[in-house]
Amino acid sequence: MTEQASGQPRVRLFSRDGCHLCDEARAVIARVCADLGESFDEVDIDGDPVLREKFTDEVPVTFVDGSQHDFWRVDETRLRRALAR
């Protein structure tokens, strides 16, 4: 699995429990990362007051290589392109 120079996965999903859009985003991210040999991790925003304040109206939020990539929905084609760079 490919990781950034920092040792972190290239894709990070900010989510929360009970979020159906988060479930959909996770499925797309997992499929794309598996296909491309990439890794991803997930952070529950409700476990951190700062993240909850920052992202509460936008979850799920997807970051690629440390930069915000998508929120609410993950476009599979866009994610594949971003990871091909």
SULGIVEN-V670577 format. One record per residue. N is the residue number from 1. RES is the residue in one letter. PSI is psi in whole degrees, -180 to 180 (* if undefined). Layout:
BEGIN
n=(N:N)
res=(RES:RES)
psi=(PSI:PSI)
END
This chain:
BEGIN
n=(1:2:3:4:5:6:7:8:9:10:11:12:13:14:15:16:17:18:19:20:21:22:23:24:25:26:27:28:29:30:31:32:33:34:35:36:37:38:39:40:41:42:43:44:45:46:47:48:49:50:51:52:53:54:55:56:57:58:59:60:61:62:63:64:65:66:67:68:69:70:71:72:73:74:75:76:77:78:79:80:81:82:83:84:85)
res=(M:T:E:Q:A:S:G:Q:P:R:V:R:L:F:S:R:D:G:C:H:L:C:D:E:A:R:A:V:I:A:R:V:C:A:D:L:G:E:S:F:D:E:V:D:I:D:G:D:P:V:L:R:E:K:F:T:D:E:V:P:V:T:F:V:D:G:S:Q:H:D:F:W:R:V:D:E:T:R:L:R:R:A:L:A:R)
psi=(139:140:162:168:-28:-7:-1:150:152:-27:133:132:122:125:-175:155:144:12:111:-32:-33:-41:-43:-44:-44:-42:-43:-48:-45:-43:-49:-46:-40:-43:-37:1:28:167:160:159:172:139:127:115:-24:-10:-3:115:-34:-46:-39:-44:-41:-43:1:-35:0:-6:146:149:131:132:141:126:38:-2:142:132:-49:163:158:-57:149:120:114:-43:-45:-40:-43:-42:-44:-38:-16:-15:*)
END
